[in-house]
Amino acid sequence: MKPVDAHRREGARPVRVAIVTVSDTRTQGDDVSGALANDLLEAGGHEIVAREIVRDEPLEVRACVERLTSTAEVIVTNGGTGIAARDSTYEALASRFDKTLDGFGELFRSLSYADVGAAAMMSRATAGTMKGAVIVMLPGSPDAVRLGLEKIVIPELGHLAKLTRSSRTIGTAEATTATATTSATLTHLDARGQARMVDVGEKAMTTREAVAQAVVTMSADCFALLASGATKKGDVLATARIAGIQASKKTSELIPLCHPIALSSVSVDLELDATRHAVRVIATTRTTDRTGVEMEALVAANVAALTVYDMLKAVDRAITIGDVVLLKKTGGKSGDYTRAG
């Protein structure tokens, strides 16, 4: 008997598998690929411990998969492995692999070539290990899911799980470590759950940008006064713009665990929305550094919005500040992010 056959025999047992469909539009009712993966794996004698759908947002995909490593030995994702702008599963997960199974992607594309020809090169299907679990990333089409599972994954599933089993304990023991696993995904907490500043010393210096917004909504009379430029405190928008820029430079002093970084550019734009009687603040920050500028953009947008409130509160104390969100980020290990909608 060949050694590989012996390993297959030793690993021949039900494997705990989680299925994750990455899609902005699918639901459990029309998730054909997820249902197919479920049926194929159950037919192979394996246990499905979770089946989830997550939006094609890198942070959401990563959080879902990292959470599932606490209960599943193998996690199969489908969707988000192409080269379209919204395809981000590869960026979300591959950078977190402990080890990459390069042969999986090579084999999958080789088999795909027989069906789709040279278009197979546009698939970034891959596999690797993360926190003691095997992660398999497949394209979202049913044909691709069937090909990957029937031809590659299922024949070796027990073998794959066996090779990574020594680094983890599946079952009740993991319930006691679930908190530690979750905490490990929050980079500002150490293994004991205590706050820390992340060590970015080994990270590469890269160009990074972030865009954030805040919306200040007020009464019709207050908005008319603002739009006319006749406020007693002077140019509200210009003052808010300067306040936002100044605040972004002090982010590390305001947010305890933020790193002080060298900002190369900060801009704060304020747009009047007559329909909503609102001011939309858009803050854009840039740097070439080892960590991102999302917090700097959010602080700039917030402080600019607060300045608008301060200068108009004598007219309308019911002014509200809302929709404070990160709109976009580029650069860094976690990849690009654009807020949907």
C-alpha angles and dihedrals in degrees: 000000000000117000091242090055090051091052090050091052092049091049095046101117137101110293123208106240133184122199121209122187113199109207141128093212112029125101131190087263096059102025096121095166094049091049091048092051089049092052095045094049094046090048087055089058098256130135120243106213097175140006116191142166119216132180119256092259115125096223093047093047092049094047092050095049095043090051092051093053086077093066108019130069092199128026118197117196126188126195135030097064098111129088100257118121093257095046102105108142091104092052091046097052115016093068089057096053117122088203130007122222096215092177093064094065092042092051094044093052091045091054092042091055090069090059106033104018120214091353085081088081090069092066116095094192110157143152139212145143128277126180092340095311129106113238118202117188115199132176117261101247118102091233091055092047092050092047094048096045101039098040103034119007108041096047089055101028097109091043092052093048092048093055093054098036095090091067095057145030117227121210133020095358090063092056088070092052098043091100092052091048092052092046091052089063090057101077095199091062124073126216090280093051093252123141117258141164109251115246105239096168094112095046121106122252105248137164111262135182135185134187122198135173142204126187123214113200123192144163121290092249093050091048091050090053091049093048091050092055091228099123115136093229093061131237103006097185096048092048092048091049093055091044091054093049093049092047094052089060091056097048095115089054092052102039108053101215099038118114119236105245136183107251113210095189140007125181129176119193124187119201124193116225108196093184094059096029086236145129116225113207117204117189122189123189130183136186144156102227147111096270137041133266101223093114092048090055093046093048091049092051093046096049093045088052092048089051090054088052093048093052095047103035093099088065099038122012090178092071110135132209117208148137090063101170144143107252100184145351132185133189133029135084094293091060131223125329131193120181113239117243 
